[in-house]
Amino acid sequence: MVRCRPGIVAHLVVGLAAVAMSAAVASAALSTVRVANGLARPVFATSPPGDATRLFVAEQHSGRIRIVDLGDGSIAGTDFLTIGGLATGAEQGLLGLAFHPDYATNGSFFVNLTVTGGDTEIRRYQVSADPDVANPDSVLPILGYSQPQTNHNGGWLAFGPDGYLYLSSGDGGGGNDSATGHTAAIGNAQDITNNLLGKLLRIDVDGDDFPGDVMRNYAIPSDNPFVDATGDDEIWSYGLRNPWRASFDRATGDLYVGDVGQNAREEIDVQPAGSAGGENYGWRLREGTIQTPSGGVGGNRPPGAVDPIYDYTRGAGSFQGFSVTGGYVHRGPIAEIQGHYFFADYVSERIWSLVWDGSDPADFDGTNWTGLTDRTAELATGTHSVDQISSFAEDALGNLYVLDLGGEIFRIVSAGISTTTTVTNTTATSTTTSTTLPGEATLLPGRKLRVKQTQAGDQRFMLVVKDAALAAPVPCAVDGELVIEALGAGGTVRRIPLLAQLWKPLKARRPERGCKYRRGPIAATVLVKAGRMLKVVARADDLGVPLATDPRPVRIEVRHGATRHCVEFGGEKGTHRPNRTLIAKRAPTATGCPGPGVPVRRVNAAPVDAAPR
């Protein structure tokens, strides 16, 4: 939905064709790669500063913080930390996680959670001598406040560019910011005295202004807007209903907030990096850009209040929904979407992106954006559904991820992987025909697969494809994926992301010679030697079937940059023994590499009971 500025035509709804025209600005073809599965209600994920190999995931009700290896998607068998004593209503639990900017030296990280009884606590923990395990006895309470109802807890926290900890709180729950526990006549969100609900807070966790209070272990930044003025010193801004996910643009320092509406509007608020704080975002008087239409609590915009840069109505349209999930501005490796803010709706399960147009906050009126794009269809995968979007995430290198409350995490990647190279092999030896799209390499005979037992006793497979025309992407650092599929009924699909930042040239001064991808003893190793061969080594377990006894064939597909290479092996009993070479028996159809044909069943999927907001 697009809205014109007040005074021209108020809240004009245009046709979807016009929206599509607007959305075409600076658009890029995208896709997703599933990075992890089997989590229990993941609601937030992040990485320590400078750590490009791990993603730490907060599970809402289990209280577990789990580590995902970004190289192979495996989840560490030992939890980083498990926190007990949580309230576990639909919107309660472990809700936020942030690593200290100096985590590499002080090992401190912070969580935002609701404890048994429903109140919010901010806590500090520290890592142990094992970098993959936290010390549960290191807990230190930082800040806490009461919650009158079980919903609208906010729960986000993150360190800003200034080194201070920012955190979000909802209005305390219920409806219309009223009833028990809500300030009479104005509600919690508009009450700035002895009331931390419905706010963004900003504190200094490296100081302590309350040495006599063991439950308050923080200092107040001297430039917070209500220091030496009427209002709680911790408050940075106010007038929020349930800010469900906020983020800082890592390039500019601008702060983006997704605030869940009540019955009419979902909104995206922006606070420019130069802000001195003190913004009032209008709730409960305002819902998005309009007067709150329910409960008799709506009114005119308070003097100096800031409207959102974008809001959308409730409904089932392409640009509608019922519960916004705030996201991030992309600053990762995909050049075409630099500066695009990604966000979603939990209920309608749509994903969008837009670019804030840089307007002054005094001029914010819901139309302060360009390039609004519905990304839902292009970010859907062929075998896994991207739904129940509980949060987005950003790793240390700026890659963006989508979290599914049912237990999955997807990485947003460029859809440049779009053309195919296919080999059709009609005998067990060398009779070969090939189908090649323009600009792609032709795979020649020499496709071999060997399953080998290492000295450590684990089984690994090695694929070798000789290819005299093989060209390596220059530069090597482009996204890829290794897809291993056991075909037929009951087969499995294994998808291993090959992250752009982990590809390296074979020769530093001669990148055209080829590329290599290496990611530890249990992950894939891929070697692309230009004009010579493609080689893949990975765990034999990833093949999905024991080739010596299972009659089903296995398809192995390597994607790197704009190329796709796929070959099938097996398909007959007794064709293979460990430590022996298996020649490709067949290949996909001559029309190209098909997508994986066997959907993967979701595991540990939580029932769709209520959105965590």
Sequence and secondary structure as in RCSB ss.txt:
>XXXX:A:sequence
MVRCRPGIVAHLVVGLAAVAMSAAVASAALSTVRVANGLARPVFATSPPGDATRLFVAEQHSGRIRIVDLGDGSI
AGTDFLTIGGLATGAEQGLLGLAFHPDYATNGSFFVNLTVTGGDTEIRRYQVSADPDVANPDSVLPILGYSQPQT
NHNGGWLAFGPDGYLYLSSGDGGGGNDSATGHTAAIGNAQDITNNLLGKLLRIDVDGDDFPGDVMRNYAIPSDNP
FVDATGDDEIWSYGLRNPWRASFDRATGDLYVGDVGQNAREEIDVQPAGSAGGENYGWRLREGTIQTPSGGVGGN
RPPGAVDPIYDYTRGAGSFQGFSVTGGYVHRGPIAEIQGHYFFADYVSERIWSLVWDGSDPADFDGTNWTGLTDR
TAELATGTHSVDQISSFAEDALGNLYVLDLGGEIFRIVSAGISTTTTVTNTTATSTTTSTTLPGEATLLPGRKLR
VKQTQAGDQRFMLVVKDAALAAPVPCAVDGELVIEALGAGGTVRRIPLLAQLWKPLKARRPERGCKYRRGPIAAT
VLVKAGRMLKVVARADDLGVPLATDPRPVRIEVRHGATRHCVEFGGEKGTHRPNRTLIAKRAPTATGCPGPGVPV
RRVNAAPVDAAPR
>XXXX:A:secstr
     TTT TT    HHHHHHHHTTT   EEEEEEE   SSEEEEE  TT  SEEEEEETTT EEEEEETTT  B
 SS SEE  SB  STT SEEEEEE TTHHHH EEEEEEEBTTS EEEEEEEE SSTT EEEEEEEEEEEE  SSS
S     EEE TTS EEEE    SSSTT STTS TTT STT  SS  TTEEEEEBTT  S TT TT   B  TT T
TTTSSS TTEEEE  S EEEEEE TTT  EEEEE  SSSEEEEEEE TT  S  B  TTTEETTEE  STT   S
  TT    SEEEEBSSSTT BSSEEEEEE  SS GGGTT EEEEETTT  EEEEEE    GGG SSB EEEEEE 
HHHH  SSS   SEEEEEE TT  EEEEETTTEEEEEEETT    EEEEE SSSS EEEEE TT     S EEEE
EEE TTS EEEEEEEE TT    SSS   EEEEEEE STT  EEEEEE GGGEEESSTT GGGEEEEE  TTS E
EEEETTTEEEEEEEGGGG S TTT  SEEEEEEEETTEEEEEEEE STTS  TTSEEE  B   TT      S  
   S         
